[in-house]
Amino acid sequence: MKAKNLLILISGLLLLFPLCLNAAGMKAAASLVEVNGKVEYSYVSGVWLPAKVGVKLQENDMIRTSEKASAKLQVDDKTFTTIGENAEIRLNKLASKAEGNKVAKTIDIKVMKGNVFAKVKKLNDKSNFSVSTPSSVCGVRGTSFEVEQQEEAKISVLEGEVAVANPLFPDQTVSLKKGQATSVSAKSAPKKASKVSEEKMNQMNAQAKVLEKIIEVYQPDAEFVDQEYKQLSKTELDIEYNYTVKVKNINPEKSKVYLVILNSKGEELESVQMKLSSGGSKYEDLKSFAAPYKFKRSDKYSHRYKVVNQ
């Protein structure tokens, strides 16, 4: 099999028969699409690694920037965040699950310090995007806004609408619209909305234009959204299952999806090409791929899925 690019590879679970497989959903991934200056990321507490364009990040991973450094993070198909200098953020939540013909995503970015500017595309009714700080939660469905965390959190909105609350005061939410701002301290509810300065609006406009250019040329990677299995047959010696995996952002004419079977040592035994079973015709549509596989009941296996660009 000749392949120009191995696009995505995710691990399955160890299969101890009878088979046990998590079909509740998969963790989504975020990607660094731009790195300027000293930027680091951490997926193990206390261990920081130099960041570079293309680094994939998972739930609970962290990013930090030094003085005069910045980074741009892609957290959804067309949702991007600019991380300013001297900042530290955590990817609190990155969940992805198929619900019917839609992909339900729950994304929360926590700003520990510094500032981030987020440009969020209009989300479907199954998805949620928020930016939180030690004292606030900002929920949006599609907008452009900035969150700055120093001694208190400051939120400014360029476009759309943002609902701001302090979890300690859940009944005192402030709704911000275009050109409005608020601040939240650790022991108080959000202040009443105020007008954003012309200078701040110009700064946010400049950031939005930069992100818009990235969005225009960006084509998201294939994304595994959900998986399931069904037993087909069973004998004293073997057992056969049909595997189905749901994938978003893929062109079946140019990319192939494979079920990769591994032995108990993690060594590849076989790659089985999966067939397209359902899905829309657009690149971004959710598509289902399926393939059967027969196991010897006496052995232990694990599995992975991968997308290969031809």
Residue pairs with C-beta under 8 A, 6 or more apart in sequence:
1 271
1 308
2 310
3 308
3 309
3 310
4 309
4 310
5 308
5 309
6 306
6 307
6 308
6 309
7 221
7 222
7 255
7 306
7 307
7 308
7 309
8 221
8 222
8 223
8 224
8 305
8 306
8 307
9 260
9 304
9 305
9 306
10 26
10 224
10 304
10 305
10 306
11 302
11 304
12 21
12 227
12 302
12 303
12 304
12 305
13 20
13 21
13 22
13 302
13 303
14 264
14 300
14 301
14 302
15 21
15 295
15 300
15 301
15 302
15 303
16 300
17 239
17 295
17 297
19 229
19 231
19 239
19 241
21 227
21 228
21 229
22 227
23 226
23 227
23 228
23 229
24 97
25 95
25 96
25 97
25 98
25 225
25 226
26 96
26 97
26 224
26 225
26 226
26 227
27 58
27 59
27 94
27 95
27 96
28 59
28 75
28 76
28 94
28 95
28 96
28 105
28 107
28 223
29 56
29 57
29 58
29 94
29 223
30 56
30 57
30 58
30 61
30 73
30 74
30 75
30 91
30 94
31 54
31 55
31 56
31 57
31 73
31 74
31 221
32 39
32 41
32 51
32 52
32 53
32 54
32 55
32 57
32 63
32 71
32 72
32 73
32 74
33 53
33 72
33 73
33 74
33 80
33 214
33 218
34 53
34 70
34 71
34 72
34 214
35 51
35 52
35 53
35 71
36 69
36 70
36 71
37 65
37 66
37 67
37 68
37 69
37 70
37 85
38 50
38 65
38 66
38 69
39 50
39 51
39 63
39 64
39 65
39 66
39 69
39 70
39 71
39 83
40 48
40 49
40 50
40 51
40 63
40 64
40 65
41 48
41 49
41 51
41 55
41 57
41 61
41 62
41 63
41 64
42 48
42 49
42 61
42 62
42 63
42 64
43 57
43 58
43 60
43 61
43 62
48 64
51 63
51 71
57 63
57 73
57 91
57 94
58 91
58 94
59 91
59 92
59 93
59 94
59 95
60 90
60 91
60 92
61 90
61 91
62 88
62 89
62 90
62 91
63 71
63 73
63 83
63 87
63 88
63 89
63 91
64 87
64 88
64 89
65 71
65 83
65 84
65 85
65 86
65 87
65 88
65 114
66 85
66 86
67 85
67 86
68 85
69 85
70 82
70 83
70 84
70 85
71 82
71 83
72 80
72 81
72 82
72 83
72 211
72 214
73 80
73 81
73 82
73 83
74 80
74 218
74 220
75 81
75 91
75 94
75 107
75 109
75 129
76 105
76 107
76 120
76 121
76 129
77 121
77 220
77 249
77 284
78 121
78 215
78 218
78 220
79 107
79 118
79 119
79 120
79 121
79 129
80 118
80 119
80 211
80 214
80 215
81 109
81 116
81 117
81 118
81 119
82 116
82 117
82 118
82 207
82 210
82 211
83 89
83 114
83 116
84 114
84 115
84 116
84 117
85 114
86 113
86 114
87 111
87 113
87 114
87 115
87 116
88 111
88 112
88 113
88 114
89 109
89 110
89 111
89 112
89 114
89 116
90 109
90 110
90 112
91 108
91 109
91 110
92 108
92 109
92 110
92 132
93 106
93 107
93 108
94 106
94 107
95 105
95 106
95 107
96 103
96 104
96 105
96 223
96 225
97 103
97 104
97 105
97 225
97 226
98 104
98 225
98 226
98 246
98 286
99 126
101 280
101 285
101 286
102 124
102 125
102 126
102 286
103 124
103 126
103 127
103 225
103 248
103 286
104 124
104 126
104 127
105 123
105 126
105 127
105 128
105 129
106 127
106 128
107 127
107 128
107 129
107 130
108 129
108 130
108 131
108 132
109 116
109 118
109 130
109 131
109 132
110 131
110 132
110 133
111 131
111 132
111 133
111 147
111 148
111 149
111 153
112 133
112 134
112 149
113 149
113 150
114 148
114 149
115 146
115 147
115 148
115 149
116 131
116 146
116 147
117 144
117 145
117 146
117 204
117 207
117 208
117 211
118 129
118 131
118 140
118 144
118 145
118 146
118 147
119 144
119 207
119 208
119 211
119 212
119 215
120 129
120 140
120 141
120 142
120 143
120 144
120 160
121 142
121 215
122 141
122 142
123 129
123 141
123 142
128 139
129 139
129 140
129 141
130 137
130 138
130 139
130 140
131 137
131 138
131 140
131 145
131 147
132 138
133 147
133 149
133 153
133 184
134 149
134 153
134 186
135 152
135 153
135 166
135 184
135 185
135 186
136 147
136 153
136 155
136 164
136 165
136 166
136 184
136 190
137 164
137 165
137 166
137 167
138 145
138 147
138 155
138 162
138 163
138 164
139 162
139 163
139 165
140 160
140 161
140 162
140 163
141 160
141 161
142 160
143 157
143 158
143 159
143 160
143 161
143 162
144 157
144 158
144 159
144 160
144 204
144 208
145 155
145 156
145 157
145 158
145 159
145 160
145 162
145 176
145 204
146 155
146 156
146 158
146 200
146 204
146 207
147 153
147 154
147 155
148 154
148 155
148 156
151 185
152 183
152 184
152 185
152 186
153 183
153 184
153 185
154 181
154 182
154 183
155 162
155 164
155 176
155 181
155 182
155 183
155 184
155 190
156 176
156 180
156 181
156 196
156 200
156 204
157 176
157 177
157 178
157 179
157 180
157 181
157 196
158 178
158 179
158 201
158 204
158 205
158 208
159 178
159 208
160 177
160 178
161 175
161 176
161 177
161 178
162 175
162 176
163 173
163 174
163 175
163 176
164 173
164 174
164 175
164 176
164 182
164 184
164 190
165 172
165 173
165 174
165 189
165 190
166 172
166 184
166 186
166 188
166 189
166 190
168 187
168 189
169 188
169 189
172 189
172 190
173 190
174 182
174 189
174 190
174 191
174 192
174 193
175 193
176 182
176 193
177 193
179 195
179 196
179 201
180 193
180 194
180 195
180 196
181 193
181 194
181 195
181 196
181 200
182 190
182 191
182 192
182 193
182 194
183 190
183 191
184 190
184 191
196 204
219 249
219 283
220 248
220 249
220 284
221 249
222 247
222 248
222 249
222 250
222 255
222 307
223 247
223 248
223 249
224 245
224 246
224 247
224 305
225 246
225 247
225 248
225 286
226 245
226 246
227 243
227 244
227 245
227 246
227 305
228 243
228 244
229 241
229 242
229 243
229 244
230 241
230 242
230 244
231 239
231 240
231 241
232 240
232 241
232 242
232 292
233 239
233 240
233 294
234 240
236 297
237 296
237 297
237 298
238 294
238 295
238 296
238 297
239 294
239 295
239 297
240 292
240 293
240 294
240 295
241 292
241 293
241 295
242 290
242 291
242 292
243 259
243 274
243 290
243 291
243 292
243 293
243 303
244 277
244 288
244 289
244 290
245 257
245 259
245 274
245 288
245 289
245 290
245 305
246 286
246 287
246 288
246 289
247 257
247 286
247 287
247 288
247 289
247 307
248 284
248 285
248 286
248 287
249 283
249 284
250 257
250 283
250 287
250 307
251 283
252 276
252 287
254 309
254 310
255 307
255 308
255 309
255 310
256 273
256 307
256 308
256 310
257 273
257 274
257 289
257 305
257 306
257 307
258 271
258 272
258 273
258 274
258 305
258 306
258 307
258 308
259 271
259 272
259 274
259 291
259 293
259 303
259 304
259 305
260 268
260 270
260 271
260 272
260 303
260 304
260 305
260 306
261 268
261 269
261 270
261 271
261 272
261 293
261 301
261 303
262 268
262 269
262 301
262 302
262 303
262 304
263 269
263 299
263 300
263 301
263 302
264 299
264 300
264 301
264 302
266 302
269 301
271 306
272 291
272 293
273 291
274 289
274 290
274 291
274 305
275 289
275 290
275 291
276 287
276 288
276 289
277 288
277 289
277 290
278 287
278 288
279 285
279 286
279 287
279 288
280 286
280 287
295 301
